[in-house]
Amino acid sequence: MAKTRVFVKWVVAVLLIALVGGARAVSVCNIDTKQLNPCMPAVTGESPPQPSKKCCKVISKANLPCLCSYKNVLPAVGINPKNALALPKKCGLETPPECKVH
């Protein structure tokens, strides 16, 4: 079971790297990874801007518990996990337990 989790997280890390690199989009957690591009400014850096309306629209369609389960791989692709996990609340969505910032 632990090996499967590690493998799945590794695959998602590769997919996220592909997203950042501009490779083909794939479906992850009910959204096309290319759709996440508008969210990049809101999840990178120390003091990011508020997420755009386009970003929030994408986040509202995503399977948030699924997306948040990959929080440990985000730094590998330059995404600040604290910023990423704050997106649901900033977009006016209920934050799943998996997305809580500790």
C-alpha beads as a LAMMPS data file, in Angstrom:
LAMMPS data file: protein, C-alpha beads

102 atoms
101 bonds

1 atom types
1 bond types

-500.0 500.0 xlo xhi
-500.0 500.0 ylo yhi
-500.0 500.0 zlo zhi

Masses

1 110.0

Atoms # bond

1 1 1 0.000 0.000 0.000
2 1 1 2.776 2.462 0.912
3 1 1 4.602 1.673 -2.339
4 1 1 1.432 2.407 -4.302
5 1 1 1.032 5.782 -2.579
6 1 1 4.640 6.722 -3.299
7 1 1 4.234 5.690 -6.930
8 1 1 1.024 7.681 -7.338
9 1 1 2.634 10.761 -5.807
10 1 1 5.635 10.343 -8.076
11 1 1 3.360 10.139 -11.119
12 1 1 1.526 13.296 -10.047
13 1 1 4.840 15.071 -9.507
14 1 1 5.803 14.200 -13.068
15 1 1 2.437 15.447 -14.293
16 1 1 2.816 18.705 -12.397
17 1 1 6.315 19.161 -13.805
18 1 1 4.854 18.597 -17.263
19 1 1 2.230 21.239 -16.498
20 1 1 4.828 23.791 -15.496
21 1 1 6.962 22.864 -18.495
22 1 1 4.100 23.310 -20.927
23 1 1 3.812 19.685 -21.977
24 1 1 0.554 18.007 -23.030
25 1 1 -2.280 18.310 -20.606
26 1 1 -3.635 15.325 -18.739
27 1 1 -6.633 14.872 -16.497
28 1 1 -5.881 14.838 -12.768
29 1 1 -8.495 15.101 -10.035
30 1 1 -11.302 15.937 -12.493
31 1 1 -9.471 18.764 -14.263
32 1 1 -7.176 19.105 -17.235
33 1 1 -3.728 20.121 -15.960
34 1 1 -3.488 22.892 -18.560
35 1 1 -6.448 24.535 -16.837
36 1 1 -4.291 25.075 -13.749
37 1 1 -2.064 27.625 -15.513
38 1 1 -4.174 30.622 -14.373
39 1 1 -3.523 29.528 -10.784
40 1 1 0.273 29.604 -10.997
41 1 1 0.695 33.255 -9.914
42 1 1 -1.449 32.592 -6.815
43 1 1 0.595 29.587 -5.681
44 1 1 4.183 30.688 -6.277
45 1 1 6.386 33.021 -4.292
46 1 1 6.144 34.340 -0.776
47 1 1 3.455 37.006 -1.304
48 1 1 1.350 35.876 -4.253
49 1 1 -1.631 37.804 -5.600
50 1 1 -5.192 36.656 -4.977
51 1 1 -6.307 33.903 -7.352
52 1 1 -7.976 35.119 -10.523
53 1 1 -11.630 34.423 -11.300
54 1 1 -10.455 31.994 -13.978
55 1 1 -8.335 30.137 -11.418
56 1 1 -11.227 29.935 -8.959
57 1 1 -13.505 28.604 -11.686
58 1 1 -11.029 25.779 -12.332
59 1 1 -10.572 25.069 -8.621
60 1 1 -14.348 24.916 -8.138
61 1 1 -14.549 22.056 -10.647
62 1 1 -11.625 20.092 -9.232
63 1 1 -11.777 17.195 -6.815
64 1 1 -10.160 19.179 -3.999
65 1 1 -9.429 16.292 -1.619
66 1 1 -7.690 14.573 -4.531
67 1 1 -5.629 17.656 -5.429
68 1 1 -4.727 18.383 -1.839
69 1 1 -3.495 14.851 -1.301
70 1 1 -0.494 15.765 -3.470
71 1 1 0.669 18.668 -1.322
72 1 1 4.000 16.976 -0.611
73 1 1 5.069 17.038 -4.271
74 1 1 4.292 20.709 -4.892
75 1 1 7.689 22.148 -3.897
76 1 1 9.331 19.964 -6.559
77 1 1 7.600 22.049 -9.227
78 1 1 8.070 25.461 -7.586
79 1 1 4.648 25.662 -5.963
80 1 1 4.396 26.929 -2.405
81 1 1 2.182 24.326 -0.647
82 1 1 0.859 26.870 1.857
83 1 1 -0.334 29.098 -1.005
84 1 1 -1.803 26.184 -2.940
85 1 1 -3.665 24.807 0.076
86 1 1 -5.139 28.247 0.742
87 1 1 -6.739 28.455 -2.735
88 1 1 -10.105 26.869 -1.854
89 1 1 -10.780 29.372 0.922
90 1 1 -9.548 32.300 -1.192
91 1 1 -11.937 31.172 -3.922
92 1 1 -14.887 31.066 -1.522
93 1 1 -15.000 27.274 -1.381
94 1 1 -15.211 25.006 1.605
95 1 1 -11.740 23.769 2.430
96 1 1 -11.552 19.962 2.676
97 1 1 -9.654 18.552 5.678
98 1 1 -6.899 17.385 3.307
99 1 1 -6.296 21.002 2.318
100 1 1 -5.986 22.522 5.766
101 1 1 -2.806 24.532 6.240
102 1 1 -1.009 23.442 9.397

Bonds

1 1 1 2
2 1 2 3
3 1 3 4
4 1 4 5
5 1 5 6
6 1 6 7
7 1 7 8
8 1 8 9
9 1 9 10
10 1 10 11
11 1 11 12
12 1 12 13
13 1 13 14
14 1 14 15
15 1 15 16
16 1 16 17
17 1 17 18
18 1 18 19
19 1 19 20
20 1 20 21
21 1 21 22
22 1 22 23
23 1 23 24
24 1 24 25
25 1 25 26
26 1 26 27
27 1 27 28
28 1 28 29
29 1 29 30
30 1 30 31
31 1 31 32
32 1 32 33
33 1 33 34
34 1 34 35
35 1 35 36
36 1 36 37
37 1 37 38
38 1 38 39
39 1 39 40
40 1 40 41
41 1 41 42
42 1 42 43
43 1 43 44
44 1 44 45
45 1 45 46
46 1 46 47
47 1 47 48
48 1 48 49
49 1 49 50
50 1 50 51
51 1 51 52
52 1 52 53
53 1 53 54
54 1 54 55
55 1 55 56
56 1 56 57
57 1 57 58
58 1 58 59
59 1 59 60
60 1 60 61
61 1 61 62
62 1 62 63
63 1 63 64
64 1 64 65
65 1 65 66
66 1 66 67
67 1 67 68
68 1 68 69
69 1 69 70
70 1 70 71
71 1 71 72
72 1 72 73
73 1 73 74
74 1 74 75
75 1 75 76
76 1 76 77
77 1 77 78
78 1 78 79
79 1 79 80
80 1 80 81
81 1 81 82
82 1 82 83
83 1 83 84
84 1 84 85
85 1 85 86
86 1 86 87
87 1 87 88
88 1 88 89
89 1 89 90
90 1 90 91
91 1 91 92
92 1 92 93
93 1 93 94
94 1 94 95
95 1 95 96
96 1 96 97
97 1 97 98
98 1 98 99
99 1 99 100
100 1 100 101
101 1 101 102
